[in-house]
Structures are given as C-alpha cells and as structure tokens.
Amino acid sequence: MNEQDPKPGVVIDVTPDPVNDAPGDSDRSQQADSDTISRDGRGRALALPVALVALLGVGAAAVVGFRYWSDMANDLAAMDARVQAAHSQQQQLQQSLTEATTALRAQENALGDQRNVLTQQRSAVDQARAAFEQQEQKLADENLRLQEREAELRAAVADVHRRVGRSGTQWMIAETEYLLRIANHRLILARDTDTARVALELADQRLRDTQDPGWAGVREQIARDIARLGSFETPDSAGLAARLAALIDEIPQLKIARATIGPERTLPERTDASAGERNWDTLLDDLWAGLKDTVRIRERDKPVQAMLAPEHQFFLYENLKLHLEAARLGLARSDQALFHDNLQVALDWLGRYFEAGDHTTAALRSALEEMLALDIHPALPDISQSLRALKVRQDLMDDIAPAGTESK
C-alpha cells in the first residue's frame, strides 16, 4: 500500500467548490439543504407510524384471518360430525327399516298361517254345523217316533183300562204281568239278575196286595223263581278283566327258553404225544383226534326247536299280550269260545317258548289254568214259569167271569 491510497474508513471529498457562487446562492443552498433535511426528518417520522399502523393492520388481518380460518375449520369439523351423525342415523334408519320389513314379512306369514287355520276352522265349523243339522234331523225323527210310541202306549193304557175296568184288583194283576215280563226281558236280553229279582219281588207284592188267596200258586212259583235267581252265580267279569290286565303286566318278566340240544357226551381226553413219540405211525391218530374235536355228533330223541332271534323275541311277548287282550274281549262279550281259545293258546306258548322252572311262568300258568276252568257264560235259570202260571190263572178267571161281567 502506497501513501496515495486512501486509508480505510476515511472518505476524501475532492469535489471542488464552485468559484462563481455568490454568497446569496450559498445561503439559499444551505437553506434548501436544511429544508430537505427537515422534510426527510418529517418523512421519516411519519413513515414509522405508518409502518407501525400497517404492521398492526397486517397483524390484525392475520389474527382475523386465523380466527376466520379456525372458525371455518371448526364449522367444517362440526359439519363433518353432523354428516357422520346423519350417516349413522341413516344406517340406523336403514337397519330399522330392514328389521321392520322382516317383521312385516313375518307378520304377513303369520297372518297367512292364521288365515289357513281360520279357513280350516271354518271348514270344521261347517262340517260340525252339517253334522249338527243331521243330528237335529235325527232327533226330530226320533222325537216323532217317540210321539208315535207315546200315542201307542196311551192307546195300550186306554185298552188296559178298558179291559180292566174300575177294579183295583185287575189293575194289580196287570201290573204283576208287566213286572213279570220285565223280569224275563232283563234276564234273557241283558243277563241282569238283580233287576229280574227285584221285578219278581215287586210282582209278588202286587199279588199280596190283592188279598186274594187264589193267587197263592202263582206266588209259590214266583218264590221258586226268586230262589233260582238267588242261587245263580254271575261270573265276576270286572274282577277277571282286572286279573287279566295284571297278568299282561307280568309278561315282560318272563324268561324265554333257549333251544338246547341235550346233554353232551364227553369225549375221552386225548393225551398229547411227546415230540420224540410222534412219527408217521401216529399221524393218522392225530388227524382222527383233531377231527373228533372239530365235529361233534349229539343225539336227541326229540325234535330240536329253533332258537328265536333277539328281534323276534319282542313279537313273542307282544303276541302273548294280544292273546290275553283277546281273552279280555271275549270276557267282555261273554264269548266263552273266544275266551277259552285265547287262554289255551297262551298256555301253549308258555310251555313252548318260556322257561317252565321260572317263578313268573309258573304263577302265570297257574292263573291261566284257573281261569280256563271258569264258565263266563253260564246257562240262565228259567223264570218264565211264574208268567205262565199267571196267564193260566187269568184265563181261568176269564172263563169263570166273562169280560162283560167284569166291566160292570
């Protein structure tokens, strides 16, 4: 660096001063400079507040914009939340609509089923109404027939009154005849010995009330008929039916007998030859001994009964029950043949298919044999002699006293 170079940081103003400047011009220029400096100072003083105001305006605008943006973001978030809520509500409404549609279809199906049931019930009601109308028509016909029968009975009673007249004795005789007929009908048609006996006793009371000794023979015959009914033993059908039901309940406890071939014959024990003793000579003996062990011949003097398969044993029990039920049916119908045949078949099956030594089998066999000896349809006593004796006595009285004399 030489001496002519300027020093750093020092500014040398080499601008020459104007020579021709007047003093006034210098003052004016100084004045202008001072005015310029003052104007610059005032401009700078004004620029700073303006800048501050502008900066404040920009900050306020930024704050307002931030707040507006924040409010818009909040509004958008709220709108998004409302949209999500609306979407969720829409889904719930769609699900509710689907469930309501399903429930409506189920109700429609239920209504269809109810319509079908109602249609069936209407059909049943129509059928019942038709049956009721038929029954009503039958009742009307029966009522008409009963009216006709009542008219016939009234005519018969009038005829009885006409024939008997005003005599109380003849009326008692007519009642006695009616009671004797009832006794015979109940005994023959219904095998009702109790009602027949009561009717005979009432007929005897009517003859006793006549106080006519001429009816003594008829009363003796009535007494003999009552004695016959008293000695007649009616089979206890209800008790026998209950006993058969109890025997049917015992059938599952029976033990089915197995088919046996008989006692087996014991074969002589075969002694095994030692290895040293076996040779070609003992080969035939070993073969014969093995064949005898494989095939056994049993002797039996009676035919062999086939064994029942397990699935057939159920039908054996059920068929035995059916035979006892058929015996109960014969008992209810008083059918001696049906009762006897089914009991006999049951006894045969007990001896053929079940173990004879079993306690239940023995008890069942004993009960069936006891019932087999019973007569469920015994012959009825003849009580018609009393009615014949009454008719003979009436004919005798008609011969002695004609009808015209009785009516007087």
DASULKA-V442875 format. One record per pair of residues at least 12 apart in sequence whose C-alpha atoms are under 10 Angstrom apart, sorted by sequence separation. I is the first residue (numbers start at 1). J is the second residue. If there is no record, write none. Layout:
i & j
I & J
I & J
//
This chain:
i & j
183 & 195
184 & 196
204 & 216
207 & 219
326 & 338
327 & 339
330 & 342
350 & 362
161 & 174
182 & 195
183 & 196
184 & 197
186 & 199
273 & 286
326 & 339
327 & 340
160 & 174
182 & 196
183 & 197
204 & 218
205 & 219
272 & 286
325 & 339
327 & 341
328 & 342
347 & 361
350 & 364
351 & 365
181 & 196
183 & 198
184 & 199
204 & 219
323 & 338
324 & 339
326 & 341
327 & 342
328 & 343
350 & 365
180 & 196
183 & 199
184 & 200
203 & 219
204 & 220
270 & 286
323 & 339
326 & 342
327 & 343
179 & 196
180 & 197
182 & 199
183 & 200
204 & 221
325 & 342
326 & 343
327 & 344
347 & 364
348 & 365
181 & 199
182 & 200
183 & 201
201 & 219
204 & 222
271 & 289
323 & 341
324 & 342
325 & 343
346 & 364
347 & 365
179 & 198
180 & 199
181 & 200
200 & 219
203 & 222
204 & 223
270 & 289
323 & 342
324 & 343
327 & 346
346 & 365
347 & 366
179 & 199
180 & 200
183 & 203
269 & 289
270 & 290
322 & 342
323 & 343
324 & 344
178 & 199
179 & 200
180 & 201
201 & 222
323 & 344
324 & 345
347 & 368
179 & 201
180 & 202
181 & 203
200 & 222
201 & 223
320 & 342
323 & 345
324 & 346
343 & 365
346 & 368
347 & 369
176 & 199
179 & 202
180 & 203
200 & 223
270 & 293
320 & 343
323 & 346
176 & 200
179 & 203
180 & 204
201 & 225
322 & 346
344 & 368
176 & 201
178 & 203
179 & 204
197 & 222
200 & 225
201 & 226
267 & 292
320 & 345
321 & 346
343 & 368
344 & 369
347 & 372
176 & 202
177 & 203
200 & 226
267 & 293
320 & 346
343 & 369
175 & 202
176 & 203
179 & 206
199 & 226
319 & 346
320 & 347
175 & 203
176 & 204
197 & 225
198 & 226
340 & 368
343 & 371
344 & 372
174 & 203
176 & 205
177 & 206
196 & 225
197 & 226
200 & 229
267 & 296
320 & 349
343 & 372
173 & 203
176 & 206
196 & 226
197 & 227
266 & 296
319 & 349
320 & 350
342 & 372
172 & 203
175 & 206
176 & 207
197 & 228
265 & 296
340 & 371
341 & 372
174 & 206
175 & 207
197 & 229
264 & 296
265 & 297
317 & 349
339 & 371
340 & 372
172 & 205
173 & 206
193 & 226
196 & 229
197 & 230
264 & 297
265 & 298
316 & 349
339 & 372
340 & 373
172 & 206
173 & 207
264 & 298
265 & 299
340 & 374
171 & 206
172 & 207
194 & 229
263 & 298
264 & 299
339 & 374
340 & 375
172 & 208
173 & 209
193 & 229
194 & 230
262 & 298
263 & 299
264 & 300
336 & 372
339 & 375
340 & 376
169 & 206
172 & 209
173 & 210
193 & 230
261 & 298
262 & 299
263 & 300
316 & 353
339 & 376
169 & 207
172 & 210
261 & 299
262 & 300
336 & 374
171 & 210
193 & 232
261 & 300
262 & 301
336 & 375
337 & 376
169 & 209
170 & 210
193 & 233
260 & 300
261 & 301
262 & 302
313 & 353
335 & 375
336 & 376
337 & 377
169 & 210
193 & 234
261 & 302
334 & 375
335 & 376
336 & 377
168 & 210
169 & 211
173 & 215
180 & 222
187 & 229
192 & 234
261 & 303
262 & 304
334 & 376
335 & 377
336 & 378
169 & 212
191 & 234
261 & 304
333 & 376
334 & 377
260 & 304
261 & 305
324 & 368
332 & 376
333 & 377
334 & 378
259 & 304
260 & 305
308 & 353
331 & 376
259 & 305
260 & 306
307 & 353
330 & 376
331 & 377
258 & 305
259 & 306
260 & 307
305 & 352
258 & 306
259 & 307
305 & 353
258 & 307
259 & 308
257 & 307
258 & 308
256 & 307
257 & 308
256 & 308
256 & 313
256 & 316
256 & 317
252 & 314
254 & 317
253 & 317
252 & 317
251 & 317
252 & 318
251 & 318
248 & 317
251 & 320
252 & 321
248 & 318
251 & 321
250 & 321
248 & 320
249 & 321
248 & 321
247 & 321
248 & 322
248 & 323
245 & 321
248 & 324
244 & 321
247 & 324
248 & 325
245 & 324
244 & 324
245 & 325
244 & 325
241 & 324
244 & 327
245 & 328
241 & 325
244 & 328
243 & 328
241 & 327
242 & 328
241 & 328
244 & 331
240 & 328
241 & 329
238 & 328
241 & 331
237 & 328
240 & 331
241 & 332
240 & 332
238 & 331
257 & 350
237 & 331
238 & 332
256 & 350
257 & 351
259 & 353
236 & 331
237 & 332
255 & 350
257 & 352
258 & 353
235 & 331
237 & 333
254 & 350
256 & 352
257 & 353
258 & 354
237 & 334
256 & 353
257 & 354
258 & 355
255 & 353
256 & 354
257 & 355
235 & 334
254 & 353
255 & 354
256 & 355
257 & 356
254 & 354
255 & 355
256 & 356
257 & 357
254 & 355
255 & 356
257 & 358
254 & 356
255 & 357
256 & 358
255 & 358
254 & 358
255 & 359
253 & 358
254 & 359
255 & 360
256 & 361
253 & 359
254 & 360
255 & 361
253 & 360
254 & 361
252 & 360
253 & 361
254 & 362
251 & 360
250 & 360
251 & 361
254 & 364
250 & 361
247 & 360
250 & 363
251 & 364
250 & 364
247 & 363
248 & 364
247 & 364
247 & 365
244 & 364
247 & 367
247 & 368
244 & 367
243 & 367
244 & 368
243 & 368
244 & 371
243 & 371
240 & 371
240 & 376
235 & 374
237 & 376
235 & 375
236 & 376
234 & 375
235 & 376
234 & 376
235 & 377
234 & 377
235 & 378
234 & 378
233 & 378
232 & 378
234 & 380
232 & 379
233 & 380
232 & 380
232 & 381
231 & 381
229 & 380
228 & 380
229 & 381
228 & 381
229 & 382
227 & 381
228 & 382
229 & 383
226 & 381
228 & 383
225 & 381
227 & 383
225 & 382
226 & 383
225 & 383
224 & 383
225 & 384
225 & 385
222 & 383
224 & 385
225 & 386
221 & 383
222 & 384
224 & 386
221 & 384
222 & 385
223 & 386
221 & 385
222 & 386
221 & 386
222 & 387
220 & 386
221 & 387
218 & 385
219 & 386
221 & 388
222 & 389
218 & 386
221 & 389
222 & 390
217 & 386
218 & 387
220 & 389
221 & 390
218 & 388
219 & 389
218 & 389
219 & 390
217 & 389
218 & 390
217 & 390
218 & 391
215 & 389
218 & 392
215 & 390
218 & 393
217 & 393
215 & 393
214 & 393
215 & 394
200 & 383
203 & 386
214 & 397
191 & 377
197 & 383
200 & 386
193 & 380
196 & 383
193 & 381
191 & 380
188 & 380
187 & 380
188 & 381
187 & 381
188 & 382
187 & 382
188 & 383
187 & 383
184 & 382
184 & 383
185 & 384
183 & 383
184 & 384
183 & 384
181 & 383
184 & 386
180 & 383
181 & 384
184 & 387
180 & 384
183 & 387
180 & 385
181 & 386
180 & 386
181 & 387
180 & 387
179 & 387
180 & 388
177 & 386
178 & 387
177 & 387
180 & 390
176 & 387
177 & 388
177 & 390
176 & 390
177 & 391
173 & 390
174 & 394
173 & 394
170 & 394
170 & 406
165 & 403
164 & 403
167 & 406
163 & 403
166 & 406
167 & 407
163 & 404
165 & 406
166 & 407
167 & 408
164 & 406
165 & 407
166 & 408
163 & 406
164 & 407
165 & 408
163 & 407
162 & 407
//
